């Protein structure tokens, strides 16, 4: 038979063991619950596929921005060189002017790209989606049935008619798109896949397309320069 | 005996939980946490880099503009070309603008939590923003920005998973604010036309997307935060 102090020691040891186990139990329980909560919160906000796609697009955009920086640095160096030698380089300014006229659709352009023929009735949002996909794939110039399309060109359905820049276009649509065919073609195929249940879409690569139509700039009436 | 029973039970529970925790370590939950953390870190780093690169592009544009301004002061030929260039920059969105116009507001609505409703009609899709922008152009808008991103000739809205992206992977999230400069009554009439944005307006009634618009006498749109680089389109000759 153990003495009273001996009994107390044994009880204390057991209590200590139980306490330790309880602490461990609580710790594990908390870790378990927190890890599950973290997973649920992350998945609720964004799935892995979304994040992976975002990474891909950010990489592509950042590469594009690096290329823009290089081009601007060259332009700046060219201007600076002319200025330090006491002159002015109007050619560097002209080069930028031509690029912006091309971007704004004010001069004819040519280059590689796609010819897309759509036979059948297409709604405004379907054409918008297609144009959107092509711009995201780096389209540099687009025309549709003899009209140059720029970012501000509205596309509206009126009944069964498609109105582009205020002009009704026929049911056979011919899009000419200048850009990298390797990037444009998957974008065109994506749009075609959603259209082909109702209309016939034919996509052809071209090594040199000519877009001769131009946009006449609208004068600004309401907007003024400055913030 | 009671104490021993408690110890036994607690030990059993600890062993059980430890086993569960151990099993969960190499399997999906914690792995997913680690993967999510790594992916999110990559996104944060790339978005930081994206902001830095845009700032670099804008700084270089300012340097180039200073060089062009100085060239125009020194040469009448350069001055003539520079005047045309400034006009083209304004059209392309490379100049900040202000004036009267319309602000269109919308946000994600309420998830109906209805298993029969799998339409995701309560969320704003990139096509909704694209449709609003298209209607505003058709109504005579002279310049447009969405959540501070200027709409330029190369702008396209797109999805990267659940993210809406625009202009060099700039992520847009709600609430969405579309600002258009132009004649406020004409812009409001275009957006308010029942034939326009019909599907969005229908979803607005069902899910509460907060679609509204407000005329203003003075609004501003920022400058495009990058530039244009053509690699394939060439002028004739």
Interface residues (C-beta under 8 A of the other chain):
Chain A: X11 X14 X15 X17 X18 X21 X22 X24 X25 X28 X29 X31 X32 X35 X36 X38 X39 X42 X43 X46 X47 X48 X49 X50 X51 X52 X53 X54 X55 X56 X57 X58 X59 X60 X61 X62 X64 X65 X66 X67 X68 X69 X71 X72 X73 X75 X76 X79 X80 X82 X83 X87 X88 X89 X90 X92 X93 X94 X96 X97 X98 X99 X100 X101 X102 X103 X104 X105 X106 X107 X108 X109 X110 X111 X112 X113 X124 X125 X128 X129 X131 X132 X133 X134 X135 X136 X140 X141 X150 X151 X152 X153 X154 X155 X156 X178 X179 X180 X210 X217 X218 X220 X221 X222 X223 X224 X225 X226 X227
Chain B: X3 X4 X6 X7 X10 X11 X13 X14 X17 X18 X20 X21 X24 X28 X29 X30 X32 X33 X35 X36 X39 X40 X42 X43 X46 X47 X49 X50 X53 X54 X56 X57 X60 X61 X63 X64 X67 X68 X70 X71 X72 X74 X75 X77 X78 X81 X82 X84 X85 X87 X88 X89 X90 X91 X92 X94 X95 X96 X97 X98 X99 X100 X101 X127 X130 X131 X134 X135 X137 X138 X141 X142 X143 X151 X152 X153 X154 X155 X156 X157 X158 X159 X160 X161 X162 X163 X165 X168 X169 X171 X181 X182 X183 X220 X221 X222 X226 X227 X228 X229 X230 X231 X232 X233 X234 X235 X236
